[in-house]
Amino acid sequence: MIGAKLKEVSRWLEQLAQNATQWAGSSWAFLIAAAMVIIWLTTGPIFGFSDTWQLVMNTVSSIVTFLMVFLIQRSQNKDALAMQIKLSEIVAVLKGASNRLIDVEDLNEEEMHKLHKRYQELAELSKKEENRTESTSVEHLEDQGEPGQKSESKA
């Protein structure tokens, strides 16, 4: 019961955030924001450019900025996840690609640095190869030994 209610609220919040994100990025939103600034500026002389007049704009802009940060982050998270899924699909179907890269975003920092070091070594290895157009993989490095170790075997 509670789980279903939470899912319903979650879907409602997601839809609200998506609608707000789409609207905030529209020309109408920009036009409304620009009109509000113009109205605020033209009312300055009426209110004698008072502290309260300035505080109104500062407060409104702070609230809008605060909320927009969360909308932007949500949008970036969703876009990043979609990009990861698309790249994972490409890696999964490419012949010779390392399937370990499919979930590379789930590695911890230390594992990510180790993998990065292996790709640096792979780049160095490919510079030394006679035929630089041939494909080489991280697995090729492993066949030759651990990072930093030299091996006599050639793949």
Secondary structure by P-SEA (a helix, b strand, c coil): caaaaaaaaaaaaaaaaaaaaaaaacaaaaaaaaaaaaaaaaacccccccaaaaaaaaaaaaaaaaaaaaaaaaaaaaaaaaaaaaaaaaaaacccccccccccccccaaaaaaaaaaaaaaaaaaaacccccccccaaaaaaaccccccccccc
